[in-house]
Amino acid sequence: MGCYYHDAVPAAGACSGCHQPLCSTCLSEGPLCGSCRLAQRLAHESELHLSGARSGSEPAPPAGQAATTVIGSPEGRALAAAGYIPFLWPAALLALVTSHGRDRYVRKQSLQALGFNLGMGALWIALHVMAAIPLLGWLLWGTLPFVLPVWLIAGAVFGIKTWNGDDVRVPIVSDYVDRLVPA
C-alpha cells in the first residue's frame, strides 16, 4: 500500500494518530500526518482562544510532536498576509498603524510585505525602463510577461504562510527587516 498523501510512493510507516500509511518523506516531518498535525494545531489554537492564554505561557510540546505555537492575533495575521498580495499592500500598512502592529510577528511580516511589494514593483519598473534600450530591450521583453505571475504567486505563497503563523523569510527584504525589528 502506498503513502496516503503521495501517489505511487511506497509506505514506510503509519501515522501515530490516524494510522494512515505514510512514506519516508512524510515521516521525516514527525510521527503525525499532515491532517493530524493540523487538527492538533487547530485544537491548541481554539484552547488558547477560549482560555485567553498567551502562546508563550504554554509548555513545550512533548518530544516527537509538532510544535503548535500561535503567533499574533488572527486579525493581525490576516492583515499582514493580505499585504503580500500585490495590490492589497495597504493592508500591511493598516496592520502597522493599528493595535495589531504592537505584536512583533505582525509588525515584522507587515514590513516584509511592504518591502516585498516595493521590491517587486521596482523590479517591474526597472525592467520596463531597460526594455526601452535597443538590443537589451529585445531580450527583456521576453522576461516581462513572467514578472507579474511570479509576483502574484510568490505573494500568495508568502501570504498563506503568514496566515498560518510560519516565519516567512523574503530573500533580500528579510535581512533588512531583521535590522529594523529587533528580537
Long-range contacts (C-beta under 8 A, 24 or more apart in sequence): 4-33, 5-33, 5-34, 29-66, 30-64, 30-65, 30-66, 31-64, 31-65, 32-65, 32-66, 37-66, 40-65, 40-66, 40-68, 41-66, 41-68, 44-68, 44-70, 45-70, 69-165, 70-165, 71-105, 71-165, 72-100, 72-103, 72-105, 72-106, 72-165, 73-100, 73-103, 73-106, 75-100, 76-100, 76-101, 76-103, 76-105, 76-106, 77-105, 77-106, 77-109, 77-162, 77-163, 77-165, 78-163, 79-106, 79-110, 80-105, 80-106, 80-109, 80-110, 80-113, 80-162, 81-109, 81-113, 81-158, 81-159, 81-160, 81-162, 81-163, 82-159, 83-109, 83-110, 83-113, 83-114, 83-117, 83-159, 84-113, 84-116, 84-117, 84-155, 84-156, 84-158, 84-159, 84-162, 85-152, 85-155, 85-156, 85-159, 86-117, 86-120, 86-148, 86-151, 86-152, 86-155, 89-113, 89-114, 89-117, 92-117, 104-181, 105-165, 107-181, 108-177, 108-178, 108-181, 109-162, 109-168, 111-177, 111-180, 111-181, 112-158, 112-168, 112-170, 112-173, 112-174, 112-177, 113-158, 113-159, 113-162, 115-170, 115-173, 115-176, 115-177, 116-154, 116-155, 116-158, 116-170, 116-173, 117-155, 119-172, 119-173, 120-147, 120-151, 120-154, 120-155, 123-147, 124-148, 124-151
